[in-house]
Amino acid sequence: MRRLIVGVDPGVTVGLAALSLDGTPLFVDSKRDWSFSSLIHKIMELGEPAIISSDVSPASDLLERLSVKLNAVLFVPSISMGADEKHQTARAYVEQYGLKLKNAHEVDALAAAVKAYQHYRSKFEHVEARIKKLGLKVSVDEVKNLVVRGYTMKQAVQFLQKPEKTLAPPVIKRPIPQEARLKNLIKELNERLIREKEKTKRLRATNRELRLKIKELRSEISALKEKIKTIRNEQTVQIRRERRYQMLLDEVKRLRSEVSRYSVQLEEYKRRFNQMQRLRELESQGKLLLLKPIEAFTEKGLRKAFQLYNIKAGDSVILLDPSGGGATTAETLAKRGVKTIVTRGSMSHYAREVFAKYLIPVVPSKKLKVEWIEGLPYVDAESLREAIKELGETEVLEAYEKIIAIVEDHRKKLREED
């Protein structure tokens, strides 16, 4: 399995980053509530860790447990990495390898892994150079892994050249002398100081540039103010004249817009007038008939229709909703003297009986082509007459069939008596 440097950022959301031992990024991700066992499983999918790395000092309990469970060296920086250092470290890798980091947890995990790689980089490069020079037939990554664990290069090569290696190489824990620890700490502090000095230098340079820019802009603003003052004095009359001219243009534009709007309204009125004139001609010729609408077949609906449309004797009406009417409402409408009733929907048989008593035909609207013009329903007079005629024939046929049924029933009773 390939050897890994694994950076871990612990917390509710765990960040995980894995590098190869030559510093190439292999994996960066983060997950909320990443369990210890799932984290172990994911790392083992990627390879076998040589180093588990932290971005803070001391390392968290999670990283201690991971290093023990995976038999890996735990790398802890001498002092915790600062936010700027982590972002600079991660940004360099993002730019170099085209990585996409989703959040701060992935930034911290990647920075931790890169920090460990940078710590061992010189040793890794020395191992690569020596093995290449000596032409040794051993795995470079395995030698690096043993060197990280505390082996000398000679011990690592001897261990790998043994004919039988049954156990994983243990981590050789060598106590770090106080002097070495202090040297590492001083090195870390010097590196941080250098970064801070570079940052301060960049900020000072930027500050100088901005101050010069502000000075230039102030000088330019002063010159422009003088120029504006001169232009204002010279062009006050011209500005007033242009302002008046613009007002007149706006007024002309507004008037043209009104003329255009009135022209559209006039054309619409002409169209409607011509349409109404055609309707009047057709009505006068008896070709078109107005059906005065009744919205609801109730006493209230009838009163409303009588008032709105002046329904009188000889008019034809259309019941838009005949479902609510009975004998009483039918009697009221029949006594008004309407000539014909067109219905949209079913009517009670009580109402039909009243209209039949007054010899008022009730025609379903589906038998006619009702055309709504200017909010009023019209119907072709000839088609209405045909529908009434067809309705009469149907009623006669139904009456004849009823008489035949009565006669047949009477004959049956006579035969039964005989």
Number of C-alpha atoms within 10 A of each C-alpha: 10 12 20 29 31 34 29 28 27 20 14 11 14 20 24 26 28 30 24 20 23 16 17 15 20 13 15 21 18 21 15 10 12 16 12 12 10 11 16 14 11 12 20 14 10 17 16 17 25 27 27 26 32 30 28 18 13 12 17 16 9 13 20 17 13 21 19 13 10 16 19 24 24 22 27 20 20 19 16 16 20 11 13 13 17 20 17 14 18 24 19 13 19 16 10 9 11 10 15 14 16 11 11 15 23 25 27 28 29 35 30 32 29 27 25 24 24 12 12 14 16 11 16 21 12 13 18 17 13 13 17 12 9 8 9 12 11 14 13 18 19 18 25 25 25 22 22 21 22 16 19 14 18 10 14 20 21 12 16 17 13 8 7 8 10 6 6 7 15 13 19 13 9 8 7 9 9 9 9 11 12 13 13 15 15 14 13 17 14 12 13 17 12 12 15 14 12 12 13 12 12 12 12 12 12 12 12 12 12 12 12 12 12 12 12 12 12 12 12 11 12 12 12 12 12 11 11 12 11 11 11 13 9 11 11 11 11 11 12 11 12 12 12 12 12 12 12 12 12 12 12 12 12 12 12 12 12 12 12 12 11 12 12 12 12 12 11 12 12 12 12 14 12 12 14 14 12 13 18 15 13 15 16 11 11 12 15 20 21 21 22 23 22 23 16 18 21 21 16 12 17 21 15 15 19 17 9 12 11 12 22 15 12 11 17 18 22 24 24 16 18 21 16 14 21 19 16 14 18 22 16 15 23 22 12 15 16 18 17 21 21 24 19 15 13 11 19 14 12 14 19 18 16 20 21 13 11 15 12 18 19 20 19 19 19 11 13 16 13 18 14 12 13 9 8 12 17 20 18 18 18 13 15 21 12 13 19 19 13 13 16 13 12 12 12 12 12 12 12 12 12 12 12 12 12 12 12 12 11 12 12 11 11 10 8 8 7 5
